[in-house]
Amino acid sequence: MLTDEQIKGKVLNKLTRMNKFEHSHTSIDNLPKGFSKDVRGRVKYMVKELKKEGILLSKPTNYGEEVSINVSMKERVVYYIKKFLEVE
């Protein structure tokens, strides 16, 4: 079972691999993909937490919300990704 920090790390790892920094966004609906169905609700909650922490930047569009990584929060992003990678 993944911890909250590991879920945040997996989300950030995914966005990093997709190169979604600052002005490159992806739909918030794509983030739970790749997680098991029983964890997806927690993933959505962790995405909200990452936005509150200022790690994810939100961009509202007419077709839904999009997010990207705030590069000024690099240390925190690396911290969460390391927490996720420790499990694998």
PyMOL CGO cylinders between C-alpha atoms (Angstrom):
from pymol import cmd
from pymol.cgo import CYLINDER

trace = [
    CYLINDER, 0.00, 0.00, 0.00, 1.40, 3.37, -1.01, 0.3, 1, 1, 1, 1, 1, 1,
    CYLINDER, 1.40, 3.37, -1.01, 1.69, 6.16, 1.56, 0.3, 1, 1, 1, 1, 1, 1,
    CYLINDER, 1.69, 6.16, 1.56, 0.42, 9.65, 0.80, 0.3, 1, 1, 1, 1, 1, 1,
    CYLINDER, 0.42, 9.65, 0.80, 4.00, 10.85, 0.19, 0.3, 1, 1, 1, 1, 1, 1,
    CYLINDER, 4.00, 10.85, 0.19, 4.61, 7.97, -2.22, 0.3, 1, 1, 1, 1, 1, 1,
    CYLINDER, 4.61, 7.97, -2.22, 1.44, 8.78, -4.16, 0.3, 1, 1, 1, 1, 1, 1,
    CYLINDER, 1.44, 8.78, -4.16, 2.56, 12.41, -4.44, 0.3, 1, 1, 1, 1, 1, 1,
    CYLINDER, 2.56, 12.41, -4.44, 5.97, 11.18, -5.59, 0.3, 1, 1, 1, 1, 1, 1,
    CYLINDER, 5.97, 11.18, -5.59, 4.48, 8.93, -8.26, 0.3, 1, 1, 1, 1, 1, 1,
    CYLINDER, 4.48, 8.93, -8.26, 2.32, 11.79, -9.59, 0.3, 1, 1, 1, 1, 1, 1,
    CYLINDER, 2.32, 11.79, -9.59, 5.32, 14.14, -9.68, 0.3, 1, 1, 1, 1, 1, 1,
    CYLINDER, 5.32, 14.14, -9.68, 7.54, 11.46, -11.23, 0.3, 1, 1, 1, 1, 1, 1,
    CYLINDER, 7.54, 11.46, -11.23, 4.95, 10.99, -13.97, 0.3, 1, 1, 1, 1, 1, 1,
    CYLINDER, 4.95, 10.99, -13.97, 4.73, 14.73, -14.66, 0.3, 1, 1, 1, 1, 1, 1,
    CYLINDER, 4.73, 14.73, -14.66, 8.53, 15.01, -14.66, 0.3, 1, 1, 1, 1, 1, 1,
    CYLINDER, 8.53, 15.01, -14.66, 8.86, 12.20, -17.22, 0.3, 1, 1, 1, 1, 1, 1,
    CYLINDER, 8.86, 12.20, -17.22, 6.21, 13.96, -19.34, 0.3, 1, 1, 1, 1, 1, 1,
    CYLINDER, 6.21, 13.96, -19.34, 8.23, 17.20, -19.02, 0.3, 1, 1, 1, 1, 1, 1,
    CYLINDER, 8.23, 17.20, -19.02, 5.25, 19.14, -17.58, 0.3, 1, 1, 1, 1, 1, 1,
    CYLINDER, 5.25, 19.14, -17.58, 6.99, 22.16, -16.05, 0.3, 1, 1, 1, 1, 1, 1,
    CYLINDER, 6.99, 22.16, -16.05, 5.63, 25.72, -15.78, 0.3, 1, 1, 1, 1, 1, 1,
    CYLINDER, 5.63, 25.72, -15.78, 4.06, 26.43, -19.20, 0.3, 1, 1, 1, 1, 1, 1,
    CYLINDER, 4.06, 26.43, -19.20, 3.57, 22.83, -20.33, 0.3, 1, 1, 1, 1, 1, 1,
    CYLINDER, 3.57, 22.83, -20.33, 0.37, 21.44, -18.79, 0.3, 1, 1, 1, 1, 1, 1,
    CYLINDER, 0.37, 21.44, -18.79, -1.57, 18.19, -18.73, 0.3, 1, 1, 1, 1, 1, 1,
    CYLINDER, -1.57, 18.19, -18.73, -5.16, 17.48, -17.79, 0.3, 1, 1, 1, 1, 1, 1,
    CYLINDER, -5.16, 17.48, -17.79, -5.73, 16.80, -14.11, 0.3, 1, 1, 1, 1, 1, 1,
    CYLINDER, -5.73, 16.80, -14.11, -7.88, 13.83, -15.23, 0.3, 1, 1, 1, 1, 1, 1,
    CYLINDER, -7.88, 13.83, -15.23, -4.75, 12.06, -16.55, 0.3, 1, 1, 1, 1, 1, 1,
    CYLINDER, -4.75, 12.06, -16.55, -2.99, 11.92, -13.18, 0.3, 1, 1, 1, 1, 1, 1,
    CYLINDER, -2.99, 11.92, -13.18, -4.86, 8.95, -11.60, 0.3, 1, 1, 1, 1, 1, 1,
    CYLINDER, -4.86, 8.95, -11.60, -4.11, 6.80, -14.68, 0.3, 1, 1, 1, 1, 1, 1,
    CYLINDER, -4.11, 6.80, -14.68, -1.51, 4.17, -13.89, 0.3, 1, 1, 1, 1, 1, 1,
    CYLINDER, -1.51, 4.17, -13.89, -2.71, 3.73, -10.31, 0.3, 1, 1, 1, 1, 1, 1,
    CYLINDER, -2.71, 3.73, -10.31, -4.87, 0.81, -9.22, 0.3, 1, 1, 1, 1, 1, 1,
    CYLINDER, -4.87, 0.81, -9.22, -8.58, 1.56, -9.12, 0.3, 1, 1, 1, 1, 1, 1,
    CYLINDER, -8.58, 1.56, -9.12, -8.77, 1.37, -5.31, 0.3, 1, 1, 1, 1, 1, 1,
    CYLINDER, -8.77, 1.37, -5.31, -6.16, 4.17, -4.95, 0.3, 1, 1, 1, 1, 1, 1,
    CYLINDER, -6.16, 4.17, -4.95, -7.48, 6.65, -7.53, 0.3, 1, 1, 1, 1, 1, 1,
    CYLINDER, -7.48, 6.65, -7.53, -9.65, 8.55, -5.04, 0.3, 1, 1, 1, 1, 1, 1,
    CYLINDER, -9.65, 8.55, -5.04, -6.60, 9.12, -2.84, 0.3, 1, 1, 1, 1, 1, 1,
    CYLINDER, -6.60, 9.12, -2.84, -4.62, 10.24, -5.90, 0.3, 1, 1, 1, 1, 1, 1,
    CYLINDER, -4.62, 10.24, -5.90, -7.17, 12.98, -6.62, 0.3, 1, 1, 1, 1, 1, 1,
    CYLINDER, -7.17, 12.98, -6.62, -6.95, 14.10, -3.00, 0.3, 1, 1, 1, 1, 1, 1,
    CYLINDER, -6.95, 14.10, -3.00, -3.12, 14.11, -3.08, 0.3, 1, 1, 1, 1, 1, 1,
    CYLINDER, -3.12, 14.11, -3.08, -3.20, 16.25, -6.25, 0.3, 1, 1, 1, 1, 1, 1,
    CYLINDER, -3.20, 16.25, -6.25, -5.31, 18.79, -4.32, 0.3, 1, 1, 1, 1, 1, 1,
    CYLINDER, -5.31, 18.79, -4.32, -2.73, 18.66, -1.52, 0.3, 1, 1, 1, 1, 1, 1,
    CYLINDER, -2.73, 18.66, -1.52, 0.11, 19.27, -4.00, 0.3, 1, 1, 1, 1, 1, 1,
    CYLINDER, 0.11, 19.27, -4.00, -1.75, 22.32, -5.31, 0.3, 1, 1, 1, 1, 1, 1,
    CYLINDER, -1.75, 22.32, -5.31, -2.20, 23.63, -1.73, 0.3, 1, 1, 1, 1, 1, 1,
    CYLINDER, -2.20, 23.63, -1.73, 1.55, 23.14, -1.12, 0.3, 1, 1, 1, 1, 1, 1,
    CYLINDER, 1.55, 23.14, -1.12, 2.26, 25.20, -4.25, 0.3, 1, 1, 1, 1, 1, 1,
    CYLINDER, 2.26, 25.20, -4.25, 4.06, 22.32, -5.96, 0.3, 1, 1, 1, 1, 1, 1,
    CYLINDER, 4.06, 22.32, -5.96, 1.47, 21.98, -8.72, 0.3, 1, 1, 1, 1, 1, 1,
    CYLINDER, 1.47, 21.98, -8.72, 0.30, 25.01, -10.66, 0.3, 1, 1, 1, 1, 1, 1,
    CYLINDER, 0.30, 25.01, -10.66, -3.30, 24.97, -11.81, 0.3, 1, 1, 1, 1, 1, 1,
    CYLINDER, -3.30, 24.97, -11.81, -4.51, 26.39, -15.12, 0.3, 1, 1, 1, 1, 1, 1,
    CYLINDER, -4.51, 26.39, -15.12, -8.27, 26.45, -15.71, 0.3, 1, 1, 1, 1, 1, 1,
    CYLINDER, -8.27, 26.45, -15.71, -9.35, 25.92, -19.32, 0.3, 1, 1, 1, 1, 1, 1,
    CYLINDER, -9.35, 25.92, -19.32, -12.72, 25.77, -21.01, 0.3, 1, 1, 1, 1, 1, 1,
    CYLINDER, -12.72, 25.77, -21.01, -12.35, 21.96, -21.28, 0.3, 1, 1, 1, 1, 1, 1,
    CYLINDER, -12.35, 21.96, -21.28, -11.15, 21.29, -17.72, 0.3, 1, 1, 1, 1, 1, 1,
    CYLINDER, -11.15, 21.29, -17.72, -8.35, 21.94, -15.26, 0.3, 1, 1, 1, 1, 1, 1,
    CYLINDER, -8.35, 21.94, -15.26, -4.73, 21.45, -16.26, 0.3, 1, 1, 1, 1, 1, 1,
    CYLINDER, -4.73, 21.45, -16.26, -1.65, 21.27, -14.02, 0.3, 1, 1, 1, 1, 1, 1,
    CYLINDER, -1.65, 21.27, -14.02, 2.12, 21.61, -14.26, 0.3, 1, 1, 1, 1, 1, 1,
    CYLINDER, 2.12, 21.61, -14.26, 5.05, 21.47, -11.82, 0.3, 1, 1, 1, 1, 1, 1,
    CYLINDER, 5.05, 21.47, -11.82, 6.18, 24.70, -10.15, 0.3, 1, 1, 1, 1, 1, 1,
    CYLINDER, 6.18, 24.70, -10.15, 9.96, 24.71, -10.78, 0.3, 1, 1, 1, 1, 1, 1,
    CYLINDER, 9.96, 24.71, -10.78, 10.60, 27.00, -7.81, 0.3, 1, 1, 1, 1, 1, 1,
    CYLINDER, 10.60, 27.00, -7.81, 9.54, 24.06, -5.58, 0.3, 1, 1, 1, 1, 1, 1,
    CYLINDER, 9.54, 24.06, -5.58, 12.27, 21.78, -6.99, 0.3, 1, 1, 1, 1, 1, 1,
    CYLINDER, 12.27, 21.78, -6.99, 13.57, 20.57, -3.59, 0.3, 1, 1, 1, 1, 1, 1,
    CYLINDER, 13.57, 20.57, -3.59, 10.10, 19.45, -2.51, 0.3, 1, 1, 1, 1, 1, 1,
    CYLINDER, 10.10, 19.45, -2.51, 9.46, 17.73, -5.86, 0.3, 1, 1, 1, 1, 1, 1,
    CYLINDER, 9.46, 17.73, -5.86, 12.75, 15.80, -5.57, 0.3, 1, 1, 1, 1, 1, 1,
    CYLINDER, 12.75, 15.80, -5.57, 11.87, 14.85, -1.96, 0.3, 1, 1, 1, 1, 1, 1,
    CYLINDER, 11.87, 14.85, -1.96, 8.53, 13.30, -2.97, 0.3, 1, 1, 1, 1, 1, 1,
    CYLINDER, 8.53, 13.30, -2.97, 9.97, 11.52, -6.01, 0.3, 1, 1, 1, 1, 1, 1,
    CYLINDER, 9.97, 11.52, -6.01, 12.69, 9.97, -3.82, 0.3, 1, 1, 1, 1, 1, 1,
    CYLINDER, 12.69, 9.97, -3.82, 10.00, 8.75, -1.39, 0.3, 1, 1, 1, 1, 1, 1,
    CYLINDER, 10.00, 8.75, -1.39, 8.21, 7.06, -4.29, 0.3, 1, 1, 1, 1, 1, 1,
    CYLINDER, 8.21, 7.06, -4.29, 11.36, 5.53, -5.79, 0.3, 1, 1, 1, 1, 1, 1,
    CYLINDER, 11.36, 5.53, -5.79, 12.40, 4.01, -2.42, 0.3, 1, 1, 1, 1, 1, 1,
    CYLINDER, 12.40, 4.01, -2.42, 9.44, 1.62, -2.72, 0.3, 1, 1, 1, 1, 1, 1,
    CYLINDER, 9.44, 1.62, -2.72, 10.19, 0.25, -6.17, 0.3, 1, 1, 1, 1, 1, 1,
]
cmd.load_cgo(trace, "trace")
